[in-house]
């Protein structure tokens, strides 16, 4: 089992930045691929970004490419999502997820095995 706890959400003005963190505990963090998803009320949970076990490969949704950066620090058992140039449409609950595979088996939420509780990001105009 892996336990995931997100932090770093909050209220930010459009054009601003936030960095989300996800601290993992449990089985060896470094063996898992990690991902970030987001969800707004009444909608599906959507893929945002993912990273392989080493951090050497990253994957992004088209809507966040060039603005968001996923990274990980295996020594700290933490994955990050740096979000820049935030837009109102980025407002959502952001979830951290772990994939038991070292490379993401896919980018759908059904491919990930463990989830955090989520952190709210609100972008104001």
VOGU-3710 file (C-alpha; in Angstrom, 3 decimals, decimal comma):
1> xxxxxxxxxx> 0,000/0,000/0,000  1,007/3,575/-0,655  -0,416/6,552/1,202  -0,419/9,878/-0,625  -0,963/13,321/0,873  -1,222/16,414/-1,339  -0,501/19,964/-0,253  0,079/23,362/-1,779  -3,332/24,149/-3,178  -5,013/27,461/-2,638
11> xxxxxxxxxx> -6,329/30,625/-4,234  -4,225/32,390/-6,851  -4,835/35,081/-9,422  -4,842/34,265/-13,110  -1,302/34,366/-14,431  0,131/33,337/-11,102  1,888/30,182/-9,964  1,445/27,418/-7,432  3,468/24,342/-6,585  1,653/21,240/-5,446
21> xxxxxxxxxx> 3,431/18,567/-3,458  2,500/14,960/-2,863  4,213/13,113/-0,040  4,193/9,332/-0,250  4,616/6,735/2,433  4,457/2,986/2,340  6,113/0,805/-0,252  9,235/2,080/-2,086  8,202/5,307/-3,714  10,998/5,161/-6,253
31> xxxxxxxxxx> 9,568/2,053/-7,908  6,266/3,717/-8,846  5,261/5,976/-11,670  3,336/8,991/-10,385  0,670/11,222/-11,805  -1,503/14,249/-11,235  -5,167/14,447/-12,164  -7,809/17,089/-11,657  -11,553/17,179/-11,303  -14,249/19,837/-11,278
41> xxxxxxxxxx> -17,735/19,277/-9,838  -19,918/17,075/-11,998  -17,101/16,173/-14,362  -14,731/13,280/-14,864  -11,296/13,218/-13,325  -8,831/14,205/-16,039  -5,166/13,480/-16,558  -2,781/16,391/-16,032  0,754/15,002/-15,885  2,732/11,861/-15,117
51> xxxxxxxxxx> 6,330/10,887/-14,497  8,199/7,601/-14,565  10,079/6,129/-11,629  13,339/7,965/-12,277  11,947/11,266/-13,424  13,523/10,748/-16,813  10,231/10,642/-18,692  7,316/12,992/-18,268  3,895/13,187/-19,868  1,447/16,084/-20,065
61> xxxxxxxxxx> -2,067/16,851/-21,115  -2,116/19,222/-24,075  -3,941/21,816/-22,003  -1,028/22,214/-19,576  2,017/21,674/-21,798  4,490/24,495/-21,470  2,863/25,765/-18,270  3,032/22,865/-15,820  6,051/20,805/-14,819  5,985/17,502/-12,955
71> xxxxxxxxxx> 9,043/16,400/-11,033  9,974/14,036/-8,235  12,493/13,707/-5,464  12,852/10,036/-4,616  15,027/10,821/-1,613  12,117/12,793/-0,144  9,364/10,466/-1,386  7,693/13,469/-2,966  6,307/14,382/-6,357  5,660/17,982/-7,372
81> xxxxxxxxxx> 3,522/19,839/-9,852  4,763/23,323/-10,645  1,929/25,283/-12,208  2,706/28,553/-13,963  0,607/30,972/-16,011  -2,504/29,670/-14,311  -5,852/30,171/-15,985  -9,331/30,168/-14,542  -9,986/26,848/-16,274  -7,208/25,268/-14,206
91> xxxxxxxxxx> -9,418/25,581/-11,130  -10,134/22,070/-9,833  -9,389/19,582/-7,121  -5,972/18,145/-7,918  -5,222/14,546/-7,055  -1,915/12,758/-6,790  -1,814/9,140/-7,916  0,642/6,257/-7,917  0,985/3,532/-10,532  2,539/0,273/-9,348
101> xxxxxxxxxx> 4,423/0,136/-12,641  7,679/2,053/-12,910  6,482/3,579/-16,170  2,840/4,686/-16,495  0,843/1,821/-17,949  -1,497/4,397/-19,396  -2,714/7,910/-18,711  -6,269/7,156/-17,717  -7,256/7,303/-14,084  -8,075/3,591/-14,142
111> xxxxxxxxxx> -4,371/2,855/-14,731  -3,343/4,299/-11,362  -3,578/2,261/-8,215  -3,382/4,640/-5,250  -4,834/8,100/-4,743  -4,489/11,038/-2,410  -7,404/12,947/-0,948  -7,009/15,931/-3,257  -6,163/19,594/-2,856  -8,249/22,499/-4,140
121> xxxxx> -6,782/24,965/-6,613  -8,824/28,062/-7,370  -7,708/30,564/-9,983  -9,437/33,925/-9,835  -9,695/36,489/-12,619
//
